[in-house]
Amino acid sequence: MFDITFMLLIPVFVFALWAQNRVQSTYAKYSRVPAARGLTGQEAARRLLDAGGLSAVGIERIAGNLTDHYDPRKRVLRLSEANFDGRSVAALGVACHEAGHALQHARGYAPLQARQAIWPVARFGSTLAMPLFFIGFLFHYPMFMDVGILVYAVAAVFTVVTLPVEFDASHRAVQLLTTHGIVSTQERGQVQAVLNAAALTYVASALMAVTQLLRLLLLRGRR
């Protein structure tokens, strides 16, 4: 029988595809725009970290496309090769966004701490919640369904808490790049465009998670 609740996911899925395409196209566009100061992403991030008293935070080069992230456990920024060595506006924006996460960590930014606290359960929820729920749904085990919903709810909360973390890191990056004279007024707008496009993917993830949670609750109501 056709599951009408699946229809809830279609517009969110379309938005997620659009957001992914937007970030890729925007990043590609500004990867071709050289930064006026000629700094690499690594050099710009290093300046912001040092200015923030985080000289102990390392910066490493990693493989992949847009695989950039900050590891709070090891206190290290990992930048994809294009952003580590790149001298484009896009490279500066992405690299310094990750530096923004390191600054959040050092300053005890509450949403980041909350996200770290729920990460273990969220990781469990993102992998096992759906199997648990649908085993319960198919074989009429209400407890399995309830546990699946509960752990998936934590995963959904994780995606929502991620939003202020990412928005704040981008805000810090743009402000610090401007304050330290690393980008011009024109480049500030270009960096903002890159980071705004990237933020759409996090919005899409949160919408998908919340919509999926609503779908599970509707299905649970049938049992």
N, C-alpha and C positions, 0 to 999 in steps of 0.2 A: 504493500500500500504506500502511496506517495506521502512523504513527510512534509506537510505544509510548513512546519517550523523552519525547514531548511531555507525557505524563501527569505527569511530574515537576514541570512548571511550574504545574499547575492549583492545588494547595493554596497555593503561594507567591503566585500571582496573586490568589486569593481573600483571602489575608492582606493583600496590598498594597491591594486595594479597601477592605477594612475599615479599614486604617490611614489611608488618605486620608480616608475618611468620619469617622473619629475625630478627626483633627486639625481638619477643617473644623467639626465640631459643637462641639468643645471651644473652639476659637478664637471661634466665634460666641457661645457661652455667656458667656465671660469678657470679650468685647468689650462686653457689656451691663452689666458690673460696673465702676462708676467707681472709680478709684484714690483712696484717702483723701487723699493729699497734693495731688491735683489737677494733677500734672505731666503733660505730654505725653510721648510716647515719645521724641521728639527731646530734650526737656529732661533726661529721666532719663539717656539715653545720653550726653549732653554732660557731665553731672556725673561719670559714671563714667570717661569718657575723660580729663577734666581731672584728676580725682583720681589717675589712673594715669600722669600726665605726658604724655598724648597730646593736648594742645591743638591740635597741628598736623593731627590727623586730622579731616577734614571730615565733615559729615552732609548728605546730599542727599535731596530728596523725589523719588520716582519713581512712575510709574503702575503699576496692576495690583493684584492681590490676593495677598498673601503673597509678594511678589517681593523681599522684603528680603534684602540680602546685604552682605558686606564685600568690597571690592575691594583686595587687598593691593598691586597694582601702583600704583594711584593713591592708596592710603591714604585711602580714603573709605568711610563707611557710606552705603548707599542704603536708605532706608526707604520702604515703600509709604505712600500718603497716609493710610490709616487708622491706621497705626502712627506715622507722623511727627507727625500732629496729634492723634491720639487720646489721651484721658485715661483709658483703661480699664486694667484689670489686664493684659489680653491685650497691649495696645500696649506697656506697660512691659516685659513679659517678652520679647517678640519683639525690640524695639529694643535692649534690654540684652544679649540673646543675641548680637546682631551686634557690640555693643561688646566682648563677650567674645572674639570672633574678632580684633578689632584688638589687644586685649591679648595674645593668644596670639602674634600676629605680632611685636609689639614685644619680647616676652620670648623669642623664638626657640623656641617650643614645637615639639618635634621632630616629632610626627605631622603638624602643619600644614606644616612644611618638607618632609616626605616627600611629602605630598599635592601640594604645589606642584611638586615635582620631577618627579613622574610624570604630571602633568596633560596635557602635550602628547601623550604617547604614549597615555594613556587616552582622550583626545578622539578621536584617530585610531582607536583600537581600537573605540570605541563606535559609530562610523559605518561602518567598512570591514571589520571582522572577520567579520561574518555573511555579507556578499556574497562575500568571499574564501573562506570556509569552504565555502559551499554551491556555489560554482562548482567548487571542487576535488572536492566530494562527488559532484556530478552528472556531471562529466566525467572523474572518476578522475585528478585531479591531486593527489597526496598532499602536495606541497610547498605548494600553496595552502591546503590544509586545516591544515597545521602552522603556517603563518604566521598564518592566521586565529585559531587557538587561542592562539598566543603573544600576539598583540596584544590579544585579548579577555581573556586572563588578566591583563594589566596593567590593563585597565579594571575587572576584578573586584577586583583588589587595591586600586584607587583607592576603590571603594565600601566596602571593609572598613576601610581606613585612615581614611575619613571618620567612622566611628563614634566613635572616641575624641576626634576633633576636635570633633564636635558635642556629645558628652556633656560634655566639659570646658568648652566655651563656655557651656553651660547651667548647669553647676555654678558657674562664675565669676559668671554673671549673678545667680543666686539669692543667693550669698554676698555679693556687693557691694551688691545692692539692700537686703539686710538690714543690713549693716555701716554703710551710709551713711544708714540710717533712711528710705529712700525707700518701703519697704513695711512693713506691720505683720506680725505673726506669722500672722494669718489670710490676709493677702494673699500671704505667702510660699508657702503651700500652694497657692493659686490659680495663682500664676505657675508653680510647679512642675508643676501639672497641665497647663497649656498647653504647656510645654516637653517634658514627658514624651510628650504626644500627638504633638508634632512629631517627636520622636526615633523614633517608630515607623515613620515614612516612610523614614528612613535605614536602619533595620533591614530593612525590606521590600526596599529597593533592593539592599542587600548580599546578602540571601537569594536574590533573583531572579538577580543576577549570578553568584553561586557555583553555583546550581542550573543555570543555563544553561551555565556552563563544564563542569559534570559531564556535561550532555547532549551537548555537543560532543565530549567525550572518549569517551563511549560510542559515538557515531556514527562517530568516527574509528576505533574498534576494529573496526568492520565492514568497513573498507577495508584 
